[in-house]
Amino acid sequence: MHEKELKLLEFIRRLGYGEILIKVQDGLPVMVERATEKIKL
């Protein structure tokens, strides 16, 4: 796995619940453009 993919997985795990929009270039994630955290009540 590429380092960028590992960083994305770490980010997703820290997010918990929510939605993200990811920019991909040459098959690899390059940027999380929007991250919305949602909290379960």
PDB file of N, CA, C and O in Angstrom:
ATOM      1  N   MET A   1       0.828  -1.181   0.000  1.00  0.00           N
ATOM      2  CA  MET A   1       0.000   0.000   0.000  1.00  0.00           C
ATOM      3  C   MET A   1       0.878   1.252   0.000  1.00  0.00           C
ATOM      4  O   MET A   1       1.918   1.293   0.657  1.00  0.00           O
ATOM      5  N   HIS A   2       0.455   2.245  -0.726  1.00  0.00           N
ATOM      6  CA  HIS A   2       1.195   3.499  -0.830  1.00  0.00           C
ATOM      7  C   HIS A   2       0.989   4.336   0.444  1.00  0.00           C
ATOM      8  O   HIS A   2      -0.030   4.204   1.122  1.00  0.00           O
ATOM      9  N   GLU A   3       1.955   5.185   0.755  1.00  0.00           N
ATOM     10  CA  GLU A   3       1.905   6.026   1.957  1.00  0.00           C
ATOM     11  C   GLU A   3       0.658   6.913   1.982  1.00  0.00           C
ATOM     12  O   GLU A   3       0.078   7.138   3.044  1.00  0.00           O
ATOM     13  N   LYS A   4       0.248   7.413   0.819  1.00  0.00           N
ATOM     14  CA  LYS A   4      -0.939   8.274   0.754  1.00  0.00           C
ATOM     15  C   LYS A   4      -2.207   7.500   1.109  1.00  0.00           C
ATOM     16  O   LYS A   4      -3.115   8.038   1.742  1.00  0.00           O
ATOM     17  N   GLU A   5      -2.261   6.238   0.697  1.00  0.00           N
ATOM     18  CA  GLU A   5      -3.412   5.402   1.038  1.00  0.00           C
ATOM     19  C   GLU A   5      -3.464   5.142   2.536  1.00  0.00           C
ATOM     20  O   GLU A   5      -4.543   5.138   3.128  1.00  0.00           O
ATOM     21  N   LEU A   6      -2.319   4.927   3.145  1.00  0.00           N
ATOM     22  CA  LEU A   6      -2.264   4.709   4.591  1.00  0.00           C
ATOM     23  C   LEU A   6      -2.706   5.955   5.351  1.00  0.00           C
ATOM     24  O   LEU A   6      -3.421   5.852   6.348  1.00  0.00           O
ATOM     25  N   LYS A   7      -2.284   7.129   4.886  1.00  0.00           N
ATOM     26  CA  LYS A   7      -2.695   8.382   5.526  1.00  0.00           C
ATOM     27  C   LYS A   7      -4.209   8.575   5.410  1.00  0.00           C
ATOM     28  O   LYS A   7      -4.850   9.049   6.348  1.00  0.00           O
ATOM     29  N   LEU A   8      -4.773   8.211   4.269  1.00  0.00           N
ATOM     30  CA  LEU A   8      -6.222   8.322   4.087  1.00  0.00           C
ATOM     31  C   LEU A   8      -6.958   7.398   5.046  1.00  0.00           C
ATOM     32  O   LEU A   8      -7.952   7.801   5.650  1.00  0.00           O
ATOM     33  N   LEU A   9      -6.490   6.176   5.193  1.00  0.00           N
ATOM     34  CA  LEU A   9      -7.121   5.233   6.124  1.00  0.00           C
ATOM     35  C   LEU A   9      -7.046   5.738   7.560  1.00  0.00           C
ATOM     36  O   LEU A   9      -8.011   5.604   8.312  1.00  0.00           O
ATOM     37  N   GLU A  10      -5.922   6.311   7.945  1.00  0.00           N
ATOM     38  CA  GLU A  10      -5.791   6.877   9.289  1.00  0.00           C
ATOM     39  C   GLU A  10      -6.789   8.014   9.499  1.00  0.00           C
ATOM     40  O   GLU A  10      -7.410   8.117  10.556  1.00  0.00           O
ATOM     41  N   PHE A  11      -6.937   8.863   8.483  1.00  0.00           N
ATOM     42  CA  PHE A  11      -7.877   9.974   8.567  1.00  0.00           C
ATOM     43  C   PHE A  11      -9.306   9.459   8.732  1.00  0.00           C
ATOM     44  O   PHE A  11     -10.066   9.975   9.551  1.00  0.00           O
ATOM     45  N   ILE A  12      -9.664   8.447   7.956  1.00  0.00           N
ATOM     46  CA  ILE A  12     -11.013   7.881   8.016  1.00  0.00           C
ATOM     47  C   ILE A  12     -11.281   7.286   9.391  1.00  0.00           C
ATOM     48  O   ILE A  12     -12.372   7.457   9.936  1.00  0.00           O
ATOM     49  N   ARG A  13     -10.316   6.603   9.948  1.00  0.00           N
ATOM     50  CA  ARG A  13     -10.491   5.994  11.274  1.00  0.00           C
ATOM     51  C   ARG A  13     -10.664   7.055  12.353  1.00  0.00           C
ATOM     52  O   ARG A  13     -11.445   6.869  13.286  1.00  0.00           O
ATOM     53  N   ARG A  14      -9.940   8.169  12.233  1.00  0.00           N
ATOM     54  CA  ARG A  14     -10.076   9.250  13.214  1.00  0.00           C
ATOM     55  C   ARG A  14     -11.418   9.961  13.075  1.00  0.00           C
ATOM     56  O   ARG A  14     -11.954  10.475  14.057  1.00  0.00           O
ATOM     57  N   LEU A  15     -11.965   9.995  11.857  1.00  0.00           N
ATOM     58  CA  LEU A  15     -13.224  10.693  11.605  1.00  0.00           C
ATOM     59  C   LEU A  15     -14.373  10.033  12.359  1.00  0.00           C
ATOM     60  O   LEU A  15     -15.241  10.728  12.886  1.00  0.00           O
ATOM     61  N   GLY A  16     -14.392   8.730  12.418  1.00  0.00           N
ATOM     62  CA  GLY A  16     -15.462   8.032  13.141  1.00  0.00           C
ATOM     63  C   GLY A  16     -16.714   7.905  12.288  1.00  0.00           C
ATOM     64  O   GLY A  16     -16.926   6.879  11.642  1.00  0.00           O
ATOM     65  N   TYR A  17     -17.546   8.946  12.283  1.00  0.00           N
ATOM     66  CA  TYR A  17     -18.757   8.981  11.467  1.00  0.00           C
ATOM     67  C   TYR A  17     -18.721  10.235  10.616  1.00  0.00           C
ATOM     68  O   TYR A  17     -18.262  11.282  11.075  1.00  0.00           O
ATOM     69  N   GLY A  18     -19.193  10.147   9.392  1.00  0.00           N
ATOM     70  CA  GLY A  18     -19.263  11.341   8.566  1.00  0.00           C
ATOM     71  C   GLY A  18     -19.171  11.037   7.085  1.00  0.00           C
ATOM     72  O   GLY A  18     -19.368   9.905   6.644  1.00  0.00           O
ATOM     73  N   GLU A  19     -18.867  12.078   6.333  1.00  0.00           N
ATOM     74  CA  GLU A  19     -18.763  11.982   4.878  1.00  0.00           C
ATOM     75  C   GLU A  19     -17.486  12.691   4.444  1.00  0.00           C
ATOM     76  O   GLU A  19     -17.100  13.707   5.022  1.00  0.00           O
ATOM     77  N   ILE A  20     -16.832  12.143   3.417  1.00  0.00           N
ATOM     78  CA  ILE A  20     -15.640  12.793   2.878  1.00  0.00           C
ATOM     79  C   ILE A  20     -15.685  12.789   1.357  1.00  0.00           C
ATOM     80  O   ILE A  20     -16.248  11.885   0.740  1.00  0.00           O
ATOM     81  N   LEU A  21     -15.087  13.806   0.769  1.00  0.00           N
ATOM     82  CA  LEU A  21     -14.912  13.892  -0.678  1.00  0.00           C
ATOM     83  C   LEU A  21     -13.409  13.860  -0.925  1.00  0.00           C
ATOM     84  O   LEU A  21     -12.668  14.705  -0.424  1.00  0.00           O
ATOM     85  N   ILE A  22     -12.969  12.878  -1.702  1.00  0.00           N
ATOM     86  CA  ILE A  22     -11.536  12.633  -1.904  1.00  0.00           C
ATOM     87  C   ILE A  22     -11.148  12.933  -3.345  1.00  0.00           C
ATOM     88  O   ILE A  22     -11.822  12.499  -4.279  1.00  0.00           O
ATOM     89  N   LYS A  23     -10.062  13.676  -3.522  1.00  0.00           N
ATOM     90  CA  LYS A  23      -9.500  13.890  -4.861  1.00  0.00           C
ATOM     91  C   LYS A  23      -8.476  12.796  -5.118  1.00  0.00           C
ATOM     92  O   LYS A  23      -7.628  12.513  -4.272  1.00  0.00           O
ATOM     93  N   VAL A  24      -8.564  12.181  -6.301  1.00  0.00           N
ATOM     94  CA  VAL A  24      -7.672  11.082  -6.679  1.00  0.00           C
ATOM     95  C   VAL A  24      -6.925  11.481  -7.952  1.00  0.00           C
ATOM     96  O   VAL A  24      -7.498  12.046  -8.883  1.00  0.00           O
ATOM     97  N   GLN A  25      -5.622  11.168  -7.960  1.00  0.00           N
ATOM     98  CA  GLN A  25      -4.802  11.467  -9.132  1.00  0.00           C
ATOM     99  C   GLN A  25      -3.891  10.271  -9.381  1.00  0.00           C
ATOM    100  O   GLN A  25      -3.203   9.809  -8.470  1.00  0.00           O
ATOM    101  N   ASP A  26      -3.885   9.779 -10.589  1.00  0.00           N
ATOM    102  CA  ASP A  26      -3.083   8.608 -10.961  1.00  0.00           C
ATOM    103  C   ASP A  26      -3.378   7.413 -10.062  1.00  0.00           C
ATOM    104  O   ASP A  26      -2.479   6.638  -9.733  1.00  0.00           O
ATOM    105  N   GLY A  27      -4.638   7.267  -9.667  1.00  0.00           N
ATOM    106  CA  GLY A  27      -5.047   6.121  -8.866  1.00  0.00           C
ATOM    107  C   GLY A  27      -4.727   6.225  -7.385  1.00  0.00           C
ATOM    108  O   GLY A  27      -4.951   5.273  -6.637  1.00  0.00           O
ATOM    109  N   LEU A  28      -4.202   7.379  -6.947  1.00  0.00           N
ATOM    110  CA  LEU A  28      -3.856   7.558  -5.544  1.00  0.00           C
ATOM    111  C   LEU A  28      -4.608   8.755  -4.966  1.00  0.00           C
ATOM    112  O   LEU A  28      -4.808   9.753  -5.657  1.00  0.00           O
ATOM    113  N   PRO A  29      -5.026   8.661  -3.696  1.00  0.00           N
ATOM    114  CA  PRO A  29      -5.679   9.814  -3.078  1.00  0.00           C
ATOM    115  C   PRO A  29      -4.660  10.934  -2.882  1.00  0.00           C
ATOM    116  O   PRO A  29      -3.559  10.696  -2.385  1.00  0.00           O
ATOM    117  N   VAL A  30      -5.027  12.158  -3.275  1.00  0.00           N
ATOM    118  CA  VAL A  30      -4.101  13.274  -3.119  1.00  0.00           C
ATOM    119  C   VAL A  30      -4.613  14.321  -2.138  1.00  0.00           C
ATOM    120  O   VAL A  30      -3.826  15.091  -1.587  1.00  0.00           O
ATOM    121  N   MET A  31      -5.946  14.355  -1.911  1.00  0.00           N
ATOM    122  CA  MET A  31      -6.471  15.386  -1.026  1.00  0.00           C
ATOM    123  C   MET A  31      -7.867  15.014  -0.554  1.00  0.00           C
ATOM    124  O   MET A  31      -8.677  14.496  -1.323  1.00  0.00           O
ATOM    125  N   VAL A  32      -8.141  15.284   0.719  1.00  0.00           N
ATOM    126  CA  VAL A  32      -9.504  15.216   1.224  1.00  0.00           C
ATOM    127  C   VAL A  32     -10.050  16.625   1.052  1.00  0.00           C
ATOM    128  O   VAL A  32      -9.631  17.553   1.745  1.00  0.00           O
ATOM    129  N   GLU A  33     -11.001  16.779   0.112  1.00  0.00           N
ATOM    130  CA  GLU A  33     -11.493  18.105  -0.215  1.00  0.00           C
ATOM    131  C   GLU A  33     -12.514  18.585   0.804  1.00  0.00           C
ATOM    132  O   GLU A  33     -12.548  19.765   1.154  1.00  0.00           O
ATOM    133  N   ARG A  34     -13.347  17.663   1.279  1.00  0.00           N
ATOM    134  CA  ARG A  34     -14.370  18.063   2.246  1.00  0.00           C
ATOM    135  C   ARG A  34     -14.589  16.914   3.212  1.00  0.00           C
ATOM    136  O   ARG A  34     -14.781  15.771   2.798  1.00  0.00           O
ATOM    137  N   ALA A  35     -14.559  17.220   4.488  1.00  0.00           N
ATOM    138  CA  ALA A  35     -14.845  16.219   5.509  1.00  0.00           C
ATOM    139  C   ALA A  35     -15.918  16.787   6.426  1.00  0.00           C
ATOM    140  O   ALA A  35     -15.744  17.854   7.015  1.00  0.00           O
ATOM    141  N   THR A  36     -17.022  16.069   6.540  1.00  0.00           N
ATOM    142  CA  THR A  36     -18.111  16.482   7.411  1.00  0.00           C
ATOM    143  C   THR A  36     -18.261  15.431   8.490  1.00  0.00           C
ATOM    144  O   THR A  36     -18.555  14.270   8.208  1.00  0.00           O
ATOM    145  N   GLU A  37     -18.056  15.848   9.720  1.00  0.00           N
ATOM    146  CA  GLU A  37     -18.188  14.922  10.833  1.00  0.00           C
ATOM    147  C   GLU A  37     -19.633  14.897  11.292  1.00  0.00           C
ATOM    148  O   GLU A  37     -20.256  15.944  11.467  1.00  0.00           O
ATOM    149  N   LYS A  38     -20.155  13.720  11.484  1.00  0.00           N
ATOM    150  CA  LYS A  38     -21.507  13.566  11.998  1.00  0.00           C
ATOM    151  C   LYS A  38     -21.414  12.816  13.314  1.00  0.00           C
ATOM    152  O   LYS A  38     -20.651  11.859  13.445  1.00  0.00           O
ATOM    153  N   ILE A  39     -22.187  13.254  14.273  1.00  0.00           N
ATOM    154  CA  ILE A  39     -22.134  12.656  15.609  1.00  0.00           C
ATOM    155  C   ILE A  39     -23.439  11.933  15.879  1.00  0.00           C
ATOM    156  O   ILE A  39     -24.515  12.528  15.824  1.00  0.00           O
ATOM    157  N   LYS A  40     -23.337  10.637  16.172  1.00  0.00           N
ATOM    158  CA  LYS A  40     -24.507   9.843  16.509  1.00  0.00           C
ATOM    159  C   LYS A  40     -24.968  10.206  17.913  1.00  0.00           C
ATOM    160  O   LYS A  40     -24.155  10.321  18.830  1.00  0.00           O
ATOM    161  N   LEU A  41     -26.259  10.384  18.075  1.00  0.00           N
ATOM    162  CA  LEU A  41     -26.815  10.673  19.395  1.00  0.00           C
ATOM    163  C   LEU A  41     -27.474   9.453  19.981  1.00  0.00           C
ATOM    164  O   LEU A  41     -27.999   9.509  21.093  1.00  0.00           O
TER     165      LEU A  41
END
